[in-house]
Amino acid sequence: MGFLDNSGDIILDAVLTDTGRYRLAKGDGSFKIVKFALGDDEINYGTYNKNHPSGSAYYDLQIMQTPVLEAFTNNASSMKTKLISLPRTNLLYLPILKIDHTSDDNLPFVNSGLTTGSYVVLADEISTQFTTNSPGGMLSKNVNNPGVLNGADPPSPPMGYISIHQGLDTTEISPSFNLDSDLVETGYIIQIDNRLGAIASRKGNTAAVSFIDDDNIATYYVSINTDPQYVTDIALKPPASTNSDTPDTPIRGPRGTKLQFAIQSSVELQTSTYLFETLGGTLAAADSSDGAAIRGSACPASRFIDTIIKVTGQTTGYRIDIPVRFVKKQ
C-alpha cells in the first residue's frame, strides 16, 4: 500500500480486484466490467479553507492536492466509504445506519472481562451451557448482561441478536414524516469471516451466502422483499400512557427500515480450538473479587477471536462496522 502524488495532474489509478483478475485469467469470456466504485477515505474535508487569502479558487486547494491511496486489489481492505450520486440538491440530511440499543437483547457487551463494546458470540454448546448455570454463570443472558448471542443454536438462550436501524438521525425533521423512497434502504449487504460464522435469522435459519471471496469473506444480500425475517420497516410503537407515537428506534427523525440478525458459529469453532489458537487469544479465569469478572460473576478461562461484521446499505452505500468477539470456554 502507498500514496500517489496528487500535486500536479489528476491521477486515475485503477486495478482489477482479486476476483476480477481470477475471471480474466480464466479466458472463457466471463470477465466483463459492469460496475466500479469510487471512494474518498483518505480525504479530510475539514481542510477546506474559505478564508484563504488568495480567494475562492484556493479554498479547496489542499483537498485537491491531498495524496491519494494506490488502488487496492484486495476488496477486503479497500474503500470503507464509497461515494454515491444523488441528483437532488434539496437534501439537508442524509440517512445513516445506527445500531439499536433500545432493547436489552441487542446492546453490545461492555465493561467486562471478556470484551468491551463488542457483541459476544458463544461458540459452542459447552460454553452456552456453562453460561446459563446459576449462580455465577460466565455470560448469563439477562438485562445485566446484554449483547450475548448463542452461536451454537441462535434461537436458544442466551438469544441476543444484532439490530440496525436506518433513517435521518436528526431532531430538525419530525419522525412523523415519511423518508423519501430513494433514501430508504430496501436491502443490505452483510459481510463476515466465513471461517468464524454465518448470518442467521432470529429463528435460527441460516441465510444463503451470495459468494465467498478469496479472503474467506462471505457476503450476504438480504432485502425487504425477499427476506422479511431480516429486513422490515421500522414501525411506530405507541406507549400505553399517551396518544402520541414513540418509535422503538434510535433514529430520531424520519426512518426507513431495520435489519436484524443472529450469528451461527462455524463448525470449526464449535468442534476445535485451531482457529482460536491461530487467530485469537486466551483470557485467564477470574473470580468475583477480580475486576475482570463480569458483574460479580465468576469468569472461567476462555479462548476468544475478535472480528468485524460489515453492514452496508444497498441504496446509499452507508456502512458500519460491528465488533464481535467469539468466545469458547477452555
C-alpha positions in Angstrom: 0.0 0.0 0.0 1.2 3.5 -0.8 0.2 7.0 -1.7 0.3 8.7 -5.1 1.4 12.3 -5.5 -1.6 14.4 -6.4 0.1 17.8 -6.5 0.1 18.0 -10.3 -2.0 16.4 -13.0 -5.1 14.5 -12.0 -4.3 10.8 -11.5 -6.5 7.9 -12.2 -5.2 4.7 -10.7 -7.4 1.7 -11.4 -6.7 -2.0 -10.8 -8.7 -5.2 -11.0 -9.7 -6.9 -7.8 -8.6 -10.4 -7.0 -11.9 -11.7 -8.3 -11.6 -9.7 -11.5 -8.0 -11.0 -12.1 -9.2 -14.5 -11.5 -12.0 -14.2 -14.0 -9.7 -12.5 -16.5 -7.2 -15.4 -16.2 -9.9 -18.0 -16.9 -10.1 -16.7 -20.5 -13.6 -18.0 -21.0 -15.4 -14.7 -21.6 -16.7 -14.4 -18.1 -14.7 -11.3 -17.4 -16.7 -8.2 -18.0 -16.5 -4.9 -16.1 -20.1 -3.9 -15.3 -19.6 -1.9 -12.1 -16.9 0.2 -10.4 -16.7 2.1 -7.1 -15.2 5.4 -6.0 -14.1 6.3 -2.5 -12.6 9.2 -0.6 -11.4 7.6 2.6 -8.1 9.5 2.5 -9.6 12.9 2.1 -10.1 15.3 5.1 -12.8 17.8 4.1 -12.0 19.8 7.2 -9.1 21.3 5.4 -11.5 23.3 3.2 -10.4 26.9 3.9 -13.0 29.6 3.0 -10.7 32.2 4.5 -7.8 31.6 2.1 -6.1 34.9 1.4 -5.8 34.2 -2.3 -9.5 33.9 -2.9 -12.2 31.2 -3.6 -10.1 29.4 -6.2 -7.8 28.3 -3.4 -10.5 27.3 -0.8 -10.2 23.6 -1.7 -6.6 23.6 -2.9 -5.3 21.5 0.0 -8.1 18.9 -0.6 -7.4 18.7 -4.3 -3.7 18.2 -3.6 -4.0 15.5 -0.9 -2.0 12.4 -1.8 -4.4 9.6 -2.8 -4.1 5.9 -1.9 -3.0 3.5 -4.5 -5.8 1.3 -5.8 -6.2 -1.9 -3.8 -6.6 -5.4 -5.4 -7.8 -6.8 -2.0 -11.6 -6.0 -1.8 -11.5 -6.7 2.0 -9.2 -3.7 2.5 -10.5 -1.1 0.1 -12.9 1.7 0.3 -14.7 1.7 3.7 -16.8 4.6 2.5 -18.0 4.6 -1.1 -19.2 7.7 -2.9 -22.8 7.9 -4.2 -24.5 10.1 -6.7 -27.7 12.0 -5.6 -29.2 14.2 -8.4 -31.3 16.2 -5.9 -30.0 19.4 -4.4 -32.6 19.8 -1.7 -31.3 17.3 0.8 -30.2 18.8 4.1 -29.7 15.4 5.8 -28.6 12.0 4.6 -29.8 8.8 6.1 -27.4 6.7 8.3 -27.3 3.2 9.8 -27.3 3.1 13.6 -27.1 0.1 16.0 -30.3 -0.2 18.0 -29.7 0.0 21.8 -33.3 0.4 22.8 -33.6 -3.3 23.8 -31.6 -5.3 26.3 -31.3 -8.1 23.8 -29.2 -6.1 21.3 -26.9 -4.0 23.4 -23.2 -4.6 22.9 -21.4 -6.2 25.9 -19.5 -3.6 27.8 -17.1 -3.3 30.8 -16.5 -7.0 31.3 -13.5 -9.3 31.5 -14.3 -10.8 28.1 -14.8 -7.8 25.9 -15.5 -4.0 25.8 -18.1 -2.7 23.5 -18.4 -5.9 21.4 -21.1 -8.4 20.9 -20.2 -11.8 22.4 -20.9 -15.0 20.4 -20.7 -18.1 22.4 -19.0 -20.5 20.1 -20.2 -23.9 21.2 -22.8 -25.7 23.3 -20.5 -26.3 26.2 -19.8 -22.6 26.5 -23.5 -21.9 26.3 -24.4 -24.4 28.9 -21.9 -23.1 31.3 -23.1 -19.5 30.9 -26.7 -20.4 31.8 -25.7 -22.2 35.0 -26.8 -20.4 38.1 -25.4 -18.9 40.1 -22.2 -17.4 38.8 -22.6 -18.0 35.1 -19.9 -16.7 32.8 -22.3 -14.8 30.5 -25.7 -15.4 31.8 -28.2 -13.8 29.4 -30.3 -11.2 31.4 -30.8 -7.5 31.5 -27.5 -7.0 33.2 -25.5 -9.0 30.6 -27.0 -8.0 27.2 -25.4 -8.5 23.8 -24.7 -12.2 24.2 -25.5 -14.4 21.2 -25.8 -18.1 21.2 -23.6 -19.2 18.3 -24.3 -22.9 18.7 -28.1 -22.5 18.5 -29.2 -18.9 17.8 -32.9 -19.3 18.8 -32.0 -20.7 22.2 -30.9 -18.8 25.4 -28.8 -16.7 25.5 -30.7 -15.4 22.5 -29.3 -11.9 21.8 -29.2 -10.5 18.3 -27.9 -7.5 16.3 -30.3 -4.8 15.3 -29.5 -2.0 12.9 -31.9 0.9 12.1 -31.8 3.3 9.1 -33.1 6.8 8.7 -32.4 10.5 9.3 -31.0 10.8 12.8 -32.0 14.4 13.4 -34.5 16.3 15.6 -34.9 19.0 12.9 -37.4 16.9 11.0 -40.3 15.2 12.7 -40.3 11.4 12.6 -44.0 11.7 11.5 -42.7 12.5 8.0 -42.0 9.6 5.7 -38.5 9.1 4.5 -38.2 9.8 0.7 -38.4 6.5 -1.2 -35.0 7.0 -2.9 -33.3 7.2 0.5 -34.9 4.1 2.0 -32.6 1.1 2.4 -34.6 -1.8 1.0 -31.7 -4.2 1.0 -28.4 -4.7 2.9 -25.1 -6.3 2.3 -23.6 -8.2 5.3 -20.0 -9.4 5.3 -18.5 -11.8 7.8 -15.4 -14.0 8.0 -16.8 -17.4 6.8 -14.2 -19.3 8.9 -15.8 -18.0 12.0 -19.5 -17.9 11.5 -22.6 -17.4 9.3 -25.5 -15.0 9.3 -28.8 -16.4 10.7 -32.3 -15.2 11.4 -33.5 -14.8 15.0 -35.4 -18.1 14.4 -32.1 -19.8 13.7 -32.4 -20.2 9.9 -29.1 -19.7 8.2 -29.1 -17.1 5.4 -28.0 -18.1 1.9 -24.4 -17.0 1.1 -24.2 -14.9 -2.1 -20.5 -15.5 -2.6 -17.2 -16.2 -0.6 -14.1 -14.4 -1.9 -10.5 -15.4 -1.8 -10.1 -13.9 1.7 -12.8 -16.2 3.1 -15.2 -13.2 3.5 -18.7 -14.3 3.0 -21.2 -11.8 1.5 -24.9 -12.0 2.1 -27.6 -9.9 0.3 -30.9 -9.5 2.1 -33.8 -7.4 1.1 -37.2 -6.4 2.5 -39.0 -8.1 -0.5 -37.3 -11.5 -0.3 -36.1 -11.7 3.3 -38.7 -10.3 5.7 -37.1 -12.3 8.5 -34.1 -10.0 8.3 -35.4 -6.6 6.9 -38.6 -4.9 7.9 -40.0 -1.4 8.1 -39.5 0.5 11.3 -42.9 0.7 13.0 -44.1 3.2 15.4 -44.6 2.0 19.0 -47.4 3.9 20.7 -46.9 4.0 24.5 -49.8 2.9 26.6 -50.0 6.1 28.6 -50.1 8.6 25.8 -51.8 9.2 22.5 -48.6 10.0 20.6 -46.4 7.6 18.8 -43.0 6.9 20.2 -40.7 5.0 17.9 -38.9 2.0 19.3 -35.8 3.0 17.4 -32.6 5.1 18.0 -33.4 7.1 14.8 -34.7 10.5 15.8 -36.1 11.7 12.5 -37.9 10.1 9.5 -36.9 6.4 9.4 -36.7 3.7 6.8 -36.0 0.0 7.6 -34.3 -2.1 10.2 -32.0 -5.1 9.8 -32.0 -7.8 12.5 -29.8 -11.0 12.5 -28.1 -13.5 14.7 -24.8 -15.3 14.2 -24.2 -19.1 13.8 -20.7 -20.0 14.8 -18.9 -22.2 12.3 -18.3 -26.0 12.6 -14.6 -25.3 13.1 -15.2 -23.0 16.1 -17.7 -25.4 17.6 -15.6 -28.6 17.3 -12.0 -27.4 17.6 -9.7 -24.8 19.1 -7.4 -24.5 16.0 -8.7 -21.1 14.8 -8.8 -19.8 18.4 -5.1 -20.8 18.7 -4.2 -19.4 15.3 -6.2 -16.2 15.1 -7.3 -15.4 18.7 -6.1 -15.3 22.3 -6.9 -16.5 25.8 -8.3 -15.0 28.9 -7.4 -16.3 32.4 -10.1 -17.2 34.9 -11.3 -14.5 37.3 -13.3 -14.9 40.4 -16.0 -12.5 41.7 -13.4 -10.4 43.5 -11.4 -9.7 40.3 -12.1 -6.5 38.4 -12.1 -8.6 35.2 -15.1 -10.6 36.5 -18.4 -10.0 34.8 -20.8 -8.1 37.0 -19.7 -10.1 40.1 -19.9 -13.5 38.4 -17.1 -16.0 38.1 -15.3 -15.8 34.7 -13.7 -19.1 33.5 -10.6 -19.3 31.4 -11.7 -18.9 27.8 -10.4 -18.5 24.3 -11.6 -15.7 22.0 -11.4 -14.3 18.5 -12.1 -10.7 17.7 -13.6 -9.8 14.3 -15.7 -7.3 12.5 -19.0 -7.7 10.7 -19.6 -5.1 8.0 -23.1 -4.0 7.1 -23.7 -1.8 4.0 -26.9 -0.3 2.7 -27.5 -1.1 -0.9 -29.2 2.2 -1.7 -26.9 4.8 -0.1 -23.8 2.7 0.4 -23.6 3.8 4.1 -21.6 1.2 6.1 -21.0 0.5 9.7 -18.6 -2.0 11.3 -19.8 -4.1 14.2 -17.2 -5.5 16.6 -17.8 -9.1 17.6 -15.9 -11.5 19.9 -16.3 -15.3 19.6 -15.8 -16.9 22.9 -15.1 -20.6 23.7 -14.7 -21.9 27.3 -11.4 -23.8 27.8 
